[in-house]
Amino acid sequence: MVLPQLPTWIVYPILAIGFFIAFFYFFILLEGKKIHPRLRNYFPEIAFVIPARDVEKYIEKTIKHVLNQTYKSKIYIVVVNDASKDKTPDIVKKLARQFNSRLGKIILLNRKKSIDRKAAAVNTGLRYILKNLKKVEVIAPLDADTFIDKDIITKALAYFESDPHVGAVVCPLYPYNKKSFLEKMQYVEYIMSMFYRKLLHQANSLCFTPAFSIFRAKFFREAGLFSENTWTEDFDVALRVRRHFYKIAEVDSKAEFVAPETLGKLRKERIRWAHGTWQALFKDHSDMISPKYGTVGTFFLPVTVLLGTLLIVAGLIILIYGIIAGLSWVIHNFSIGWEPLLRFKLTFFDISVLFSDPRLILALVAILVSVIFLVYAQKLCKRKINLLYFFLFFIPYAWFLAYANLEGLIRYIFKLKMGWGRMHK
């Protein structure tokens, strides 16, 4: 049995959605770069919250990057030891003895039992800050294996000072480890992701609060703490920031994090992200797809997140179908005695027929758009991408991401068992 080709009424609408999203970002790109404000007279006390579980390899480096900030007002570092079994708490205690001073204090909180959810550990730190550190006006959750630039706080507070409607500030994130092929693919992925995030910032549609984010403390007093019942607590809290009509801004200084080193860890992480995205859209925040929430409700959630993710999943399904259909065609033809005829002579007619195929034309346009975005991504992110790695990212790695999105959707729909993987990542 030979499977039929997919009808054009399925393929072309998917292509149309993809081009619509791409050209929307392209129009944002043409508007120009957003100007970052400068800090003048706003120097509040700030508290970092670092959830830490079995991170003895990175915790000292993470804390020292906080201590090396150029910001000169009081900085508290609240480390929540989430039942670590290694030397994580001992390292924090040693650093507390060495660095506690007038302008900085390291506080260690110990949780005797972990529920394997980062949000629970972060909330332990938030409750302590809101109850005991009354003068703190800015709170910055930070993953225990994430290293921030020394001027991030100063630049972030400039947004809080210049605009009272800014409720959270984020920064570009890039993998710290870039040696293996898998790590290089993640590096390309994050450069392109940060590029699109910069464009969302320009359009006031930014809705991410990832491994390192800075919040006004009053947001947690108004909206509550992180949700402990979602697989993507950072996306959930970002949506709640926008639900309370706060903006999310982005500074140009960066943070580097330790990316998953193995395919198994990466797969668990991305499935969890996909599952949490569907959960946020369909269960917790579906009412935010509304003009009431500006471009977040009219473009980011319905088009970029919902249609964009479905587009990725649909592309994977079409690819799988195409492979199966091709194999069925070959098997069928061999079964009736067909022998392949190798012909290397191409005529002008053959070439004209080939390039008159609208699918090929659209594919070439898609490649051109991708290259244009690559050029601008390198320029805006001030990072270089190897051209070979860029195309490898789109061929094998992007299909892996599509698979993770599909499995996350299936797990959400059928309520299959989920695992956190490595906590705090």
Secondary structure by P-SEA (a helix, b strand, c coil): cccccccccccaaaaaaaaaaaaaaaaaaaccbbbbbbbcccccbbbbbbbcccccccaaaaaaaaaacccccbbbbbbbccccccaaaaaaaaaaaccccccbbbbbbbbccccccaaaaaaaaaaaaacccccccbbbbbccccccccaaaaaaaaaaaacccccbbbbbbbbcccccaaaaaaaaaaaaaaaaaaaaaaaccccccccbbbbcaaaaaaccccccccccaaaaaaaaaaaabbbbbbbcccccccccccaaaaaaaaaaaaaaaaaaaccccccccccccccccccccccccaaaaaaaaaaaaaaaaaaaaaaaaaaaaaaabbbbbbbccccaaaaaaaaacaaaaaaaaaaaaaaaaaaaaaaaacccccaaaaaaaaccaaaaaaaaaaaaaaaaaaccccccccccc
